[in-house]
Each structure stands twice: as C-alpha cells, then as structure tokens.
Amino acid sequence: MSRKSSSVRIADAAPLFAALGDVTRLRIVVRLCTEGPSSIMRLTEGADVSRQAVTKHLRALEDARLVRSDRAGRECVWELQPKRLDETRRYLDQISQQWDETLSRLRAFVEEED
C-alpha cells in the first residue's frame, strides 16, 4: 500500500476512533448493536447523562458515520451503520497485522544476535 493511500485511510479512520474513544458514545454504540434502532428517549433511559448529552453524542457518532437517524413520526430513530463498524474492524486487523510483522522482525533480529 502506498504511503499516500495509507495516510488517506488513516485520515478517514481518525474521526471514527475519536468517536469511539468516548465511553458514553461507546455505550450508545453497544446499545444500538444489542437492542437495534432506538429513539433518543429510549437511549437516555438508564444512562447517567441527559437527553441533550445523548443527542450531542449521537451527533458525534453521526459525524463519524457510525450511526444515522430517520424520522418516525415525531421521533428520530437512530440506527447503527454496520458497514462503518466493518471498516473499523478492518483498520484494527491491519494494525494488528503490522504489529505482528514488526514483532516477528524484532524476534528474528534478537535471535540472530544470540
């Protein structure tokens, strides 16, 4: 992979990981994964934050393209974007593979020195 292609992918992944780096947003993502599409009112139930805070966190997740909303009458129903989570998994797999390769090279170097 070229350096430019890699930096474009990293630039695309940065907002995604920034969004997932907040514990409240991560809890929202987990709830949407397990419970399916939900209204803000339902997502606020049992949360230690206000409805306005949940809305703010949902907007951050939406900016990262992790969730989207649809109107259902007077309510907005939020749902997870599974394709974006798949992209996240691929980024993590790629990073893991790079670390495995780096550690293998380090191991080979150390073993050569013995």
C-alpha positions in Angstrom: 0.0 0.0 0.0 1.4 3.4 -0.9 2.1 6.0 1.7 -0.5 8.4 0.3 -3.2 5.7 0.3 -2.3 4.7 3.8 -2.5 8.4 5.0 -5.9 8.8 3.4 -7.2 5.7 5.1 -5.8 7.0 8.5 -7.4 10.4 8.0 -10.7 8.6 7.3 -10.3 6.4 10.4 -9.3 9.2 12.8 -12.8 10.6 13.4 -14.1 7.1 13.8 -11.7 6.2 16.6 -12.2 9.6 18.2 -15.9 9.0 18.3 -15.5 5.5 19.8 -12.9 6.8 22.3 -15.6 8.3 24.5 -17.2 5.9 27.0 -20.7 7.4 26.6 -20.6 7.1 22.8 -19.2 3.6 23.1 -22.1 2.6 25.4 -24.5 4.1 22.8 -22.9 2.0 20.0 -23.2 -1.1 22.2 -26.8 -0.5 22.9 -27.6 0.1 19.2 -25.7 -3.2 18.4 -27.6 -5.2 21.0 -31.1 -3.5 21.1 -31.3 -2.3 17.5 -32.6 1.1 16.3 -33.7 3.3 19.2 -35.1 6.7 19.9 -33.2 9.3 21.9 -35.7 8.8 24.7 -35.0 5.1 24.8 -31.2 5.6 24.6 -31.4 8.1 27.5 -33.2 5.5 29.8 -30.7 4.1 32.3 -27.9 6.5 31.1 -26.2 8.7 33.5 -26.4 11.6 31.1 -29.2 14.0 30.0 -31.2 13.7 26.8 -29.3 16.7 25.4 -26.0 15.0 26.2 -27.2 11.8 24.4 -28.2 14.0 21.4 -24.7 15.6 21.3 -23.0 12.2 21.4 -25.3 10.8 18.7 -24.3 13.8 16.5 -20.6 13.0 17.1 -21.3 9.4 16.1 -23.2 10.6 13.1 -20.3 12.8 12.0 -18.1 9.7 12.2 -20.7 7.9 10.0 -21.3 5.3 12.7 -25.0 6.0 13.1 -27.8 7.6 11.1 -31.3 8.8 12.0 -34.7 8.5 10.4 -37.8 10.3 11.4 -40.6 8.1 12.7 -43.5 10.5 13.4 -42.3 13.0 16.0 -39.3 10.9 17.0 -35.9 10.4 15.5 -34.9 6.8 15.5 -31.1 6.1 15.5 -29.5 3.1 14.0 -26.0 1.7 13.7 -24.2 1.7 10.4 -22.7 -1.8 10.3 -20.6 -1.1 7.2 -18.7 1.6 9.2 -18.1 -0.9 12.0 -16.7 -3.3 9.5 -14.3 -0.7 8.3 -13.2 -0.2 12.0 -12.6 -3.9 12.3 -10.5 -3.9 9.1 -8.4 -0.9 10.4 -7.8 -2.8 13.6 -6.9 -6.0 11.7 -4.5 -4.1 9.6 -2.8 -2.5 12.6 -2.7 -5.9 14.3 -1.0 -7.5 11.3 1.5 -4.7 11.1 2.4 -5.2 14.8 2.7 -9.0 14.3 5.1 -8.4 11.4 7.1 -5.9 13.4 7.4 -8.2 16.4 8.4 -11.1 14.1 11.2 -9.0 12.6 12.3 -8.0 16.1 12.3 -11.6 17.3 14.3 -12.7 14.2 16.8 -9.9 14.9 17.2 -10.8 18.6 17.6 -14.5 17.7 20.3 -13.6 15.2 22.3 -11.8 17.8 22.4 -14.8 20.2 
